[in-house]
């Protein structure tokens, strides 16, 4: 089953499990969001919205807040005493993993609607942000107590180990089980620039996990 959703002025065709980069949303990593602007549902039965599909939604989990590639804007005026100007821009984006596509029951799901950055008042967003640390603090503390020394991996120092811990990666077994999709996701999320495959972390982790 797939859905076509609209967010940030753009349309995206998604399936459950897809990684998606959208215009920045007002949500923290680990939070669940819901897109209610569904233009089409596909699968065994195709449903077209008029303009939206009633009571349908796409639910996703926020993986990280990231930035897009740098765009250079250059202006030069070809005149006497001409001027020139160069500006760079990196668009703020939100990295999501699609978890579920609802053909009905969107209103009763209990997941907050996805809002673009700046769409929700700060006062309204504060309770959700305050509740998030209490929900995630216990698992992180528990994982850290049984963590492996990731610095044994080639090219991993204290700074990279800290990044991996913050991403929830604390053991060699986790790294040994990474698929190509997992490697691509971590590469994108932590800006490793191909380091995982270049250094052979997965093979090293398999040996160290024995």
C-alpha positions, 0 to 999 in steps of 0.5 A: 500500500502506498500514499501520496501526501502533501507537506511543505508545498510538495507532494511525496509518494511513500510506503511504510518503511521509507526514509523521507526528507521534508521541509523542516517540521516542529518536532524532535528526534524520536517523536511521532508525527502524522500527515493528514493531507493525503491526496491519494491511497494506492494498493489493492484499491485506489482512492483519489482525494477530492481534494483530500482522502477523508480520515486518511493519514500517514504516520512517521517517526522523526529520525533527525533534523538535518540540512540539505546540500549547499546552494550557491546564488551568484549575481553579477551586473555587467556595467561600469562600476558593476557589483557582484554578490555571492550567497550560500544557503542550506535548507533545513530539513526533517528526516523521517521514517514512515511507520504506518499508512492509515486508510481510516481512523486518522482522527482517533490515532492520538498522534500529533499532526505534523507542523512546519517549523514556526506553524505551532505556537511555542507555548503549545509545543512546550508540553510535548517537548518537556515530556520527551526527555522522561520517555527516552532517558531511561532506555539511554541510561540502560544501554550505556551501562552495557555498552561496548568500547566502540573506539576499538573500531578503526577511525572511531575516537571519543567524538565519533563514539559520542555521536554513535551513543547519541544515535542509540548505537552502543554495541558491536552487535548493533553495528554488525547487524546493519544492512545497506539501508541502515548504513545509508541512514547512519551516513546521512544522519551523522555525516560520516561521508562513507566512513562506515564502508571505507573503514569496514566497521560492519566486518570489524564489529562482527569479529569484535562481537564474538 
